[in-house]
Amino acid sequence: MVKGSGTGRKKAAKAAAALVLSPPVAKRRVTSWFFRPRQLMITAAVALLAIMLPVVARRMPKLNDRPEYRIGAKHVSISTPPSWIPPDLPEQVFVRAGLDRNQSLLDVTLSERVAAAFHTHPWVQEVRSVRKTYPARIHVDVVYREPVAMIKCVDGYYPIDRHSILLPARDFSVADIERYPVIERVASVPMGKLGESWGDPAVSGAAELAALLHAKREGKDSWWSELELTAILLPRRVALIEDADDLEYTLRTKGGSEVLWGRGPNSQHPGELAVAQKLQRLQEYQRDYGGFDDAHGPYQIDIRPWQGINRGILAREVREATMR
């Protein structure tokens, strides 16, 4: 048994020696494989390609410089704009954002930069998508802001949207101003720049009311036109700490009568009539009296009480203030 064990150990030692000697054999095999004709040809082709690529790249035409790959404001199309949007909006966007008029369509950051530029324009509420096409064109799908009122100030009129966002006054003519509700008795000034909120809760409530009354109705004129209104009057005294939900608004008619409307359309005050109730009362009053104005007016018409409408002759000092 002892002798047999020794023989086993000798055999194991010989096997280990064979393993130690195997690397040179493996090396010879790899060398033999590498120097085969096919492998040499592949290696030579890869080396030639690595050498020639930079040379070919330098000699290829620069697509960035070709006119069909260059983008300017004139190559930008936008979602169908409503009548109040200036026709040169893409040009305004490029100028405001400082974008070069000769951008490359192949620039991977182009879509992102164009989207950011449109997003900062005061007429744009939202940028939904930017799509590049060839030849060089860009289409920008946007949501536009809509003017709902003009704020009357000592130095002119300022257009705002339903969220009291300040819009560019230069895009409106005198005739345009007459097409929108006018908000009067505004004691504040804009807290931000174009495209930002006016920053006054009284103005915000008036903007919501203007949007409601000026909105188009299917097959009918807006409430603003039907009720022959001319202005929304802010409360005369507004404390800085006053709750915005307590602010009450007045509507002025074409004949100078004043309708005490009450709180804004989004008010959650428990004692406030619903908007539909207020509009129904105004319709009934207009039908029963043939309008809000006559030779004995102007009137102060209070539609707020739950028990019904109250009417009285407008106080002289109020009429004089209205005339000014």
Protein Blocks (a to p, Z undefined) as FASTA:
>chain_A
ZZmmmmmmmmmmmmmmmmmmmmmmmmmmmmmmmmpmklmmmmmmmmmmmmmmmmmmmmpc
cfklpmklcccfklpccddddfklcfklmmmmmmmnopafbdcfklmklmmmmmmmmmmp
mklmbdfbdcddddddddddddddddfbdcddfkbccdddfkopacdfklpcfklmmmpc
cdehiabdcfbdehiaehiaklmmmmmmmmmmmpccehiacfklmnopabdcddfbdcfk
lcfklpccddddfkopacdfbjafkbcbfkbccfklmmmmmmmmmmmnopabdfklccdd
dfkbmnbccdddddfklmmmmmZZ
